[in-house]
């Protein structure tokens, strides 16, 4: 019986932890692409992990290859984080 309670508690706690593992991709529209230095200007939805409201702003990119294939006006989904204190796009994907 004790094992059953332990399993039930673990499952319950696991269910409450699911939002922490939810996808952190945010939808945005590429407004400008700068190759030197590598930056993206994105009009984006709110970014919860950065506690940022929807707005248009400039981000550094973690890897210059992120810019490959992007075009101004393109809708993207992306992840961003603070890296060395700077807002940085870490991943980009096509929302389709």
JOKA-V636312 format. One record per residue. RES is the residue in one letter. PHI is phi in whole degrees, -180 to 180 (* if undefined). OMEGA is omega in whole degrees, 0 to 359 (NA if undefined). NEAR is the number of other ideal C-beta (glycine too) atoms within 10 Angstrom. Layout:
res phi omega near
RES PHI OMEGA NEAR
RES PHI OMEGA NEAR
//
This chain:
res phi omega near
X * 180 5
X -62 179 6
X -64 179 7
X -64 178 8
X -65 179 9
X -64 179 10
X -64 180 10
X -61 179 10
X -65 180 10
X -62 179 10
X -65 180 9
X -61 179 10
X -64 178 9
X -63 179 10
X -67 178 9
X -72 181 8
X -84 183 9
X -55 180 8
X -58 179 7
X -67 180 6
X -102 179 8
X -64 180 8
X -58 180 7
X -109 178 15
X -73 181 17
X -123 179 21
X -86 178 15
X -156 177 26
X -121 179 15
X -70 180 20
X -98 181 16
X -157 177 11
X -122 178 16
X -118 183 13
X -95 179 9
X -142 2 6
X -78 184 8
X -75 181 17
X -146 176 17
X -125 169 25
X -99 186 17
X -129 168 25
X -87 191 14
X -127 172 25
X -72 178 16
X -57 178 12
X -115 186 23
X -58 184 10
X -67 176 11
X -105 183 13
X 51 184 7
X -118 176 15
X -73 176 9
X -63 180 12
X -172 173 11
X -112 179 12
X -154 180 15
X -97 177 12
X -122 165 22
X -75 173 18
X -116 182 23
X -67 182 17
X -139 180 13
X -55 179 11
X -63 178 10
X -59 182 20
X -75 182 17
X -59 175 8
X 85 178 9
X -81 177 15
X -133 176 8
X -62 181 10
X 92 181 8
X -73 173 15
X -85 181 12
X -133 165 22
X -118 184 17
X -145 172 23
X -116 179 17
X -137 179 27
X -153 173 16
X -90 177 10
X -121 185 12
X 53 177 6
X 80 182 6
X -116 179 9
X -69 189 15
X -137 172 19
X -78 182 25
X -103 182 16
X -149 175 16
X -132 174 25
X -143 177 10
X -78 184 10
X -72 183 11
X -80 NA 5
//
